[in-house]
Amino acid sequence: MFYDLNVPWSIKEPDLQRTLAFLSEWYNVVALTYTLSGKLPADLTSPIPTTLPFPIPSQLRILRRCTLILSDPSQNHRISSLSTAYDILAIRPTDEKALQQACQSLDCDIISLDLTQRLSYHFKFKMLSQAIERGVRFEICYAPGVTATDSGARRNLISNATQLIRATRGRGLVISSEAKKALGCRGPWDVVNLAAVWGLGQERGREAVSKEARSVVVTAQIKRTCFRGVVDVVYGGEKPDSTKKEARVKNGLGKRKADAISNGTDSAVEGSKPISKRQQKKIDHEARMAAKKASSSESTDLLGTVPPQEALTAV
């Protein structure tokens, strides 16, 4: 399965249906992204509807994602409440201080970086490894650089992506499109080849659009549906109806053995069962003992009926 976890959502975007139809040819899961910047609003309800206003391919799974542009680290006290309204929560830091806080303590699923801009800092393995150990993945978006008319954006994308791959040592990376039109989308194997140009191996590149992206989706789902990511509540079925049980007892199907004995039906039940060898031997032994006892009692009766004179003559 292949994943594209960043497709911008807009109500006024006419090409969204065409973009999703194009992505459904290769990808199985697509995340629609709603971007927030600045101070969080009072209403954190997701504007992305659960059912889209246009038909989508049946084999395509749609997720809802929120990307928060973080410029002031002091405005992150409501991020936990924001994550409950979306399937995936991504943080896009604008400076090194915000990036450091996102790597160390922020409760998010993805750290998405705008690699088309010239960054004023360098990526450090010690800082990025803290986020990878917590299960947070770093995202590289290729469409803003591929479709850009400015050559500087492409140059910055290649330089920053190469530096990020070197700093993370190829681990914990997710590659998404962030394409607003179908023209900016690429197939998964084209993405793998593009990542190879940046210095990422083909095996790591394939994991960036499949295994690593799937771990983001699964981990986000566990955090939102389970208690502390350990205990999950699953559907265990319906409780049996008491009327059906009463009907079985009334028909004699659900009776216990004691009830059957009290009604005199135990012998019929036992008579229908085959007799074991041990029971057969016990029955034969009892029959032999009864026959022996009967024969000894008959001989005693015969001796008791003989007259005394005849008994002496016989002696």
SVG drawing of the C-alpha trace seen along z (x, -y; Angstrom):
<svg xmlns="http://www.w3.org/2000/svg" viewBox="-42 -34 66 130">
<polyline fill="none" stroke="black" stroke-width="0.4" points="0.0,0.0 1.2,-3.5 0.3,-6.7 0.2,-10.4 -0.4,-12.2 -0.5,-15.8 -3.0,-17.0 -4.2,-20.6 -7.9,-20.9 -9.9,-23.9 -13.6,-24.3 -13.0,-26.6 -10.5,-24.3 -12.1,-22.9 -9.2,-20.5 -9.4,-18.5 -11.7,-15.8 -9.4,-15.4 -6.3,-15.2 -7.9,-12.5 -8.9,-10.5 -5.3,-10.7 -3.8,-9.7 -6.2,-6.7 -4.4,-5.0 -1.3,-4.4 -2.1,-5.3 -4.4,-3.6 -4.6,-6.3 -4.7,-10.0 -4.8,-12.7 -6.6,-16.0 -4.7,-18.8 -6.2,-21.9 -3.6,-24.5 -3.8,-26.8 -1.5,-29.6 -1.1,-32.0 -3.4,-31.8 -5.8,-28.8 -9.5,-29.7 -12.1,-29.1 -13.9,-26.5 -11.5,-23.6 -13.9,-21.6 -12.5,-20.2 -13.9,-22.0 -13.1,-18.8 -16.4,-16.8 -16.4,-13.1 -18.3,-12.6 -16.9,-14.7 -19.3,-16.6 -18.1,-14.7 -17.7,-11.0 -14.3,-9.4 -13.0,-6.0 -14.1,-3.2 -10.6,-1.8 -9.3,-5.2 -9.3,-5.9 -9.5,-9.5 -8.0,-10.9 -8.3,-14.4 -5.1,-16.2 -4.3,-19.5 -1.0,-21.3 -0.2,-24.0 2.3,-26.6 4.2,-27.2 6.1,-30.4 5.5,-31.2 6.2,-28.2 4.1,-29.8 0.9,-29.2 0.9,-25.4 -1.2,-24.9 -4.2,-23.8 -2.5,-21.4 -3.8,-18.3 -7.4,-19.5 -6.7,-20.1 -5.5,-16.6 -8.8,-15.1 -10.6,-16.7 -8.3,-15.3 -6.8,-11.9 -3.2,-13.3 -1.7,-16.4 1.4,-18.0 3.6,-20.8 5.4,-23.2 8.0,-25.2 9.3,-28.4 12.5,-28.7 15.1,-26.6 13.6,-27.3 10.1,-26.0 11.8,-23.0 13.6,-22.1 10.5,-22.3 8.6,-20.2 11.3,-17.5 11.5,-17.4 8.0,-17.8 5.2,-18.6 2.5,-15.9 2.3,-15.6 2.5,-13.0 4.5,-14.7 7.0,-17.5 6.6,-19.1 9.2,-21.5 9.0,-24.0 12.1,-23.0 11.6,-25.4 12.7,-28.3 16.3,-29.1 16.7,-28.0 18.8,-30.0 19.9,-27.0 21.3,-23.6 19.8,-20.2 21.4,-18.4 21.2,-14.6 21.0,-14.9 17.9,-17.2 16.2,-15.2 16.8,-11.8 14.8,-12.9 11.7,-13.2 12.4,-9.9 12.7,-8.0 9.3,-9.4 7.7,-8.1 7.4,-11.5 8.3,-11.5 9.8,-14.2 8.0,-15.0 9.5,-16.1 7.0,-17.6 8.2,-17.5 5.4,-19.3 6.2,-22.9 9.7,-22.5 8.8,-20.4 6.1,-22.7 7.7,-26.0 8.6,-28.4 11.4,-29.9 14.7,-28.0 15.6,-29.1 12.8,-27.0 14.0,-23.9 17.6,-24.5 16.5,-25.0 14.4,-21.9 17.3,-19.7 19.8,-21.3 17.5,-21.1 16.3,-17.6 19.8,-16.3 20.8,-17.9 17.7,-16.4 18.4,-13.0 22.0,-13.2 21.0,-14.5 18.4,-11.8 20.6,-9.1 17.7,-8.1 15.4,-7.2 12.0,-8.5 11.2,-10.2 7.8,-10.5 7.6,-11.8 4.3,-13.5 3.2,-15.6 1.4,-18.7 0.1,-19.1 -2.8,-21.4 -3.3,-20.1 -2.9,-16.7 0.0,-18.1 2.2,-18.2 1.5,-14.6 3.9,-11.7 3.6,-8.0 5.3,-6.2 8.1,-4.8 8.8,-8.2 9.0,-9.5 11.5,-6.7 13.7,-7.7 13.4,-11.3 14.5,-10.5 17.5,-8.6 18.6,-11.8 18.6,-13.5 20.7,-10.7 18.1,-8.4 18.4,-4.7 15.7,-3.0 14.7,-0.8 14.4,-3.8 12.6,-5.7 10.0,-2.9 9.5,-2.9 9.0,-6.7 5.8,-6.2 4.6,-3.0 6.0,-1.7 6.9,-4.9 3.6,-6.6 1.6,-3.7 3.3,-3.9 2.2,-7.5 -1.5,-6.6 -1.5,-3.6 0.2,-5.5 -2.1,-8.5 -5.2,-6.2 -3.9,-4.4 -3.3,-7.6 -6.8,-8.9 -8.8,-5.7 -6.8,-4.0 -6.2,-4.9 -2.6,-6.1 -1.8,-4.0 -2.2,-0.7 -5.8,0.2 -8.3,0.2 -12.1,0.6 -13.4,2.9 -17.0,4.0 -17.7,7.3 -21.1,8.1 -24.7,7.9 -26.0,9.3 -28.0,12.5 -31.8,11.9 -33.5,13.3 -36.7,14.2 -34.8,16.6 -33.4,18.3 -36.9,18.6 -38.2,20.2 -35.4,22.8 -36.1,23.7 -39.8,24.0 -39.1,26.4 -36.8,28.5 -33.7,27.6 -32.0,25.6 -32.8,27.8 -30.1,28.7 -29.4,32.3 -31.1,31.8 -34.2,30.6 -34.2,33.6 -33.8,36.0 -36.7,34.4 -38.9,34.8 -37.9,38.4 -36.2,37.9 -32.7,38.8 -33.1,42.5 -34.3,41.8 -31.3,39.6 -28.9,42.1 -30.6,45.0 -29.9,43.3 -26.1,43.1 -23.8,46.0 -22.5,48.1 -18.8,48.0 -16.7,51.1 -16.2,50.4 -19.9,50.2 -20.5,53.4 -18.0,55.2 -19.6,53.9 -23.0,55.1 -21.7,58.6 -20.0,58.9 -23.2,58.0 -25.1,60.5 -22.6,63.3 -22.8,62.5 -26.5,62.5 -26.6,65.9 -24.1,67.4 -26.1,66.1 -29.3,67.6 -27.7,71.0 -26.3,71.2 -29.7,70.3 -31.4,73.1 -29.0,75.8 -29.6,74.7 -33.3,75.1 -32.9,78.6 -30.8,79.8 -33.3,78.3 -36.2,80.4 -34.5,83.9 -36.1,86.0 -33.7,87.0 -34.0,90.8 -33.1,90.6 -30.2,88.2 -28.8,90.9 -29.2,93.7 -27.4,91.6 -24.6,91.1"/>
</svg>
